[in-house]
Amino acid sequence: MPDLADMLWIEARKALRSKMPLWTGLGSLAMPMGIAFLIFVARNPEISQRMGLISAKANLLAYSATDWPTYLVLVGAILSAGGLFLFVLTISWVFGREFADGTLKDMLAVPVQRATILLAKFIVVAGWSVAIAVVVLIVALVMGALIGLPGGSPAVIVRGSAVMLAAGALSIVVTIPFALAASVGRGYLLPLGVALFMALLTNLAALAGWGEYFPWAVPGLYAQGKVPLAPTSFGIVLLTGIAGMAATYLWWKYADQNK
């Protein structure tokens, strides 16, 4: 346990001393604030008339998010999609930085088990990603109150917030395999490329009606609540996360780390 505490301190310090928390924090702000702005524009015709093309997009959002329940569903869906890329960016940075900065050999030379090093990294990624999801939720609640959405009873807001956070947690779990992509690719590019490819496959799986069996589509389906998900879907998400951790550990343990 002392080794884990030390590695957690090292990983947290590296993250806090970088600019990545700032950039991911700004990215998390953009999602709820962008949605709230478009809804605000659509609900104020005098502003909407001056906005041209953006007003059409705002009207589309306003019709689909006219009250708190639908607004929270929409933000949850955006968190499942856009937040997924922020989570991937986070895990790519935490695992890919060692290769990009050339510090991997130094890290592996310390008398600490590789499993402990990886566990510390995964814990930092989890905490960082949860913070992103919480920021999205808080800003969404503040913006929803500012634009005056109706139907915001405490029960509705608590239920919608719980669904949003659960969808965010599912998204965090399915990003775990991207640690392997960052390790194999020895940097940031491969996991980001894989994330784009998975986004394409997610859309195809949803269109084909197989989204509930495709782990990266499950968070979005859960957030929208349009498709009742069986326990199998959540089991697939969990297995995806476990497999990602196991594969990353095996790669760090047995792959050639001479570079």
C-alpha positions as CSV (number, residue, x, y, z in Angstrom):
1,M,0.0,0.0,0.0
2,P,2.8,2.6,0.6
3,D,4.0,2.0,-2.9
4,L,0.5,2.6,-4.3
5,A,0.2,5.8,-2.3
6,D,3.6,7.0,-3.6
7,M,2.6,6.2,-7.2
8,L,-0.7,7.9,-6.8
9,W,1.0,11.0,-5.5
10,I,3.4,10.9,-8.5
11,E,0.7,10.5,-11.1
12,A,-1.5,13.1,-9.5
13,R,1.4,15.6,-9.3
14,K,2.2,15.0,-13.0
15,A,-1.4,15.6,-14.0
16,L,-1.8,18.7,-11.8
17,R,1.4,20.3,-13.0
18,S,0.4,19.9,-16.7
19,K,-2.2,21.9,-18.6
20,M,-4.4,18.9,-19.4
21,P,-6.8,19.3,-16.5
22,L,-7.4,22.9,-17.7
23,W,-8.1,21.8,-21.3
24,T,-10.3,18.9,-20.4
25,G,-12.1,21.2,-17.9
26,L,-12.8,23.8,-20.6
27,G,-14.0,21.0,-22.9
28,S,-16.4,19.8,-20.3
29,L,-17.8,23.3,-19.9
30,A,-18.4,23.6,-23.6
31,M,-21.0,20.8,-23.7
32,P,-23.7,22.0,-21.3
33,M,-23.0,25.7,-22.0
34,G,-23.3,25.1,-25.7
35,I,-26.6,23.3,-25.4
36,A,-28.0,25.9,-23.0
37,F,-27.0,28.7,-25.3
38,L,-28.8,27.2,-28.3
39,I,-31.9,26.6,-26.2
40,F,-31.7,30.2,-24.9
41,V,-31.4,31.6,-28.4
42,A,-34.4,29.6,-29.6
43,R,-36.5,30.7,-26.7
44,N,-35.8,34.4,-27.5
45,P,-37.0,35.1,-31.0
46,E,-35.5,38.6,-31.1
47,I,-32.0,37.1,-30.6
48,S,-32.8,34.2,-32.9
49,Q,-33.6,36.4,-35.8
50,R,-30.1,37.8,-35.8
51,M,-28.3,34.4,-35.6
52,G,-29.0,33.1,-39.1
53,L,-28.0,29.5,-39.5
54,I,-27.4,28.9,-35.8
55,S,-31.0,29.8,-35.0
56,A,-32.3,26.8,-37.0
57,K,-30.0,24.5,-35.0
58,A,-31.2,26.2,-31.8
59,N,-34.8,25.7,-32.7
60,L,-34.2,22.0,-33.3
61,L,-32.7,21.8,-29.8
62,A,-35.4,23.9,-28.2
63,Y,-38.2,21.6,-29.6
64,S,-36.4,18.5,-28.2
65,A,-35.4,20.0,-24.9
66,T,-38.4,22.1,-23.7
67,D,-38.3,21.1,-20.1
68,W,-35.9,19.7,-17.4
69,P,-36.4,16.0,-18.1
70,T,-35.7,16.2,-21.8
71,Y,-32.9,18.8,-21.2
72,L,-31.1,16.4,-18.8
73,V,-31.5,13.5,-21.2
74,L,-29.9,15.6,-24.0
75,V,-27.0,16.6,-21.8
76,G,-26.5,13.0,-20.7
77,A,-26.4,11.9,-24.3
78,I,-23.9,14.6,-25.1
79,L,-21.8,13.5,-22.1
80,S,-21.9,9.9,-23.4
81,A,-20.6,11.0,-26.8
82,G,-18.5,14.2,-26.3
83,G,-17.5,13.2,-22.8
84,L,-16.2,9.9,-24.2
85,F,-13.6,11.7,-26.2
86,L,-12.5,13.7,-23.1
87,F,-12.2,10.5,-21.2
88,V,-10.1,9.0,-24.0
89,L,-8.0,12.1,-24.1
90,T,-7.4,11.8,-20.4
91,I,-6.4,8.1,-20.4
92,S,-4.3,8.6,-23.5
93,W,-2.4,11.4,-21.8
94,V,-1.8,9.5,-18.6
95,F,-0.6,6.3,-20.3
96,G,0.9,7.8,-23.4
97,R,3.0,10.5,-21.7
98,E,5.6,8.0,-20.5
99,F,6.4,7.1,-24.1
100,A,6.1,10.6,-25.5
101,D,8.4,12.1,-22.8
102,G,10.8,9.1,-22.8
103,T,10.3,8.5,-19.1
104,L,9.1,4.9,-19.3
105,K,12.5,3.2,-18.7
106,D,12.9,5.4,-15.6
107,M,9.5,4.5,-14.3
108,L,10.0,0.8,-14.8
109,A,13.4,0.9,-13.1
110,V,11.9,1.9,-9.8
111,P,11.4,-1.0,-7.3
112,V,7.6,-1.0,-7.6
113,Q,5.5,-3.7,-9.2
114,R,4.1,-2.8,-12.6
115,A,0.6,-3.7,-11.4
116,T,0.9,-1.0,-8.7
117,I,2.1,1.5,-11.3
118,L,-0.8,0.7,-13.6
119,L,-3.3,0.7,-10.7
120,A,-2.2,4.2,-9.7
121,K,-2.6,5.4,-13.3
122,F,-6.1,3.9,-13.6
123,I,-7.2,5.5,-10.3
124,V,-6.0,8.9,-11.4
125,V,-7.8,8.5,-14.7
126,A,-11.0,7.4,-12.9
127,G,-10.8,10.4,-10.5
128,W,-10.0,12.8,-13.4
129,S,-12.9,11.5,-15.5
130,V,-15.4,11.5,-12.7
131,A,-14.4,15.2,-12.0
132,I,-15.2,15.9,-15.7
133,A,-18.6,14.3,-15.4
134,V,-19.4,16.2,-12.2
135,V,-18.4,19.5,-13.8
136,V,-20.7,18.8,-16.7
137,L,-23.6,18.0,-14.4
138,I,-23.1,21.1,-12.2
139,V,-22.8,23.4,-15.1
140,A,-25.8,21.8,-16.8
141,L,-27.9,22.4,-13.7
142,V,-26.8,26.0,-13.4
143,M,-27.4,26.7,-17.0
144,G,-30.8,25.0,-16.9
145,A,-31.8,27.2,-14.0
146,L,-30.5,30.4,-15.7
147,I,-32.5,29.8,-18.9
148,G,-35.7,29.0,-16.9
149,L,-36.6,25.6,-18.0
150,P,-40.0,24.3,-16.7
151,G,-40.7,21.1,-14.9
152,G,-37.7,21.2,-12.6
153,S,-39.0,19.5,-9.5
154,P,-36.4,18.1,-7.1
155,A,-37.4,14.5,-7.9
156,V,-37.0,15.1,-11.7
157,I,-33.6,16.8,-11.3
158,V,-32.3,14.2,-8.9
159,R,-33.4,11.3,-11.2
160,G,-32.1,13.0,-14.3
161,S,-28.8,13.8,-12.6
162,A,-28.4,10.2,-11.4
163,V,-29.0,8.9,-15.0
164,M,-26.5,11.4,-16.4
165,L,-23.8,10.4,-13.9
166,A,-24.5,6.7,-14.5
167,A,-24.1,7.2,-18.2
168,G,-20.9,9.0,-17.6
169,A,-19.6,6.2,-15.4
170,L,-20.4,3.7,-18.2
171,S,-18.5,5.9,-20.6
172,I,-15.5,5.9,-18.3
173,V,-15.5,2.1,-18.0
174,V,-15.5,1.6,-21.8
175,T,-12.5,4.0,-22.2
176,I,-10.3,1.6,-20.1
177,P,-9.1,-0.4,-23.2
178,F,-7.7,2.8,-24.7
179,A,-4.9,2.6,-22.1
180,L,-3.8,-0.4,-24.1
181,A,-4.0,1.5,-27.4
182,A,-1.9,4.3,-25.8
183,S,0.7,1.8,-24.6
184,V,0.9,-0.2,-27.9
185,G,0.9,3.1,-29.9
186,R,3.5,4.5,-27.5
187,G,1.8,7.9,-27.5
188,Y,-1.5,9.7,-28.0
189,L,-2.3,9.3,-31.7
190,L,-3.4,5.6,-31.8
191,P,-6.0,5.8,-29.0
192,L,-7.5,9.0,-30.5
193,G,-7.7,7.3,-33.9
194,V,-9.3,4.2,-32.4
195,A,-11.8,6.5,-30.6
196,L,-12.9,7.9,-33.9
197,F,-13.2,4.5,-35.4
198,M,-15.3,3.3,-32.4
199,A,-17.5,6.3,-32.8
200,L,-18.2,5.2,-36.4
201,L,-18.9,1.7,-35.3
202,T,-21.1,2.9,-32.5
203,N,-23.4,4.7,-35.0
204,L,-23.4,1.6,-37.3
205,A,-24.3,-0.7,-34.4
206,A,-27.1,1.6,-33.3
207,L,-28.5,1.8,-36.8
208,A,-28.4,-1.9,-37.1
209,G,-30.2,-2.4,-33.8
210,W,-27.2,-4.0,-32.1
211,G,-26.3,-1.0,-29.9
212,E,-27.2,-2.8,-26.7
213,Y,-24.6,-5.4,-27.4
214,F,-21.8,-2.9,-28.4
215,P,-20.1,-1.6,-25.3
216,W,-19.4,1.9,-26.7
217,A,-23.0,2.4,-27.7
218,V,-24.5,1.4,-24.3
219,P,-23.8,4.7,-22.4
220,G,-25.6,6.7,-25.0
221,L,-28.6,4.3,-25.1
222,Y,-28.8,4.4,-21.4
223,A,-28.7,8.2,-21.2
224,Q,-31.5,8.5,-23.7
225,G,-33.6,5.8,-22.2
226,K,-35.2,5.0,-25.5
227,V,-34.1,1.4,-25.5
228,P,-34.6,-0.8,-22.4
229,L,-31.3,-2.3,-21.6
230,A,-30.9,-5.8,-20.2
231,P,-28.3,-6.7,-17.6
232,T,-26.4,-8.3,-20.4
233,S,-25.6,-4.8,-21.8
234,F,-24.1,-3.7,-18.5
235,G,-22.2,-6.9,-18.2
236,I,-20.7,-6.4,-21.6
237,V,-19.5,-2.9,-20.5
238,L,-18.0,-4.3,-17.3
239,L,-16.2,-7.1,-19.1
240,T,-14.9,-4.5,-21.6
241,G,-13.3,-2.6,-18.8
242,I,-11.9,-5.6,-17.1
243,A,-10.5,-6.9,-20.3
244,G,-8.9,-3.6,-21.0
245,M,-7.2,-3.5,-17.6
246,A,-6.0,-7.1,-18.0
247,A,-4.7,-6.6,-21.5
248,T,-2.9,-3.4,-20.5
249,Y,-1.2,-5.2,-17.6
250,L,-0.1,-8.1,-19.8
251,W,1.3,-5.7,-22.4
252,W,3.3,-3.7,-19.8
253,K,4.5,-7.0,-18.2
254,Y,5.6,-8.9,-21.3
255,A,6.1,-6.5,-24.2
256,D,9.5,-5.3,-25.1
257,Q,10.0,-1.9,-23.4
258,N,13.4,-1.1,-24.8
259,K,12.2,2.0,-26.6
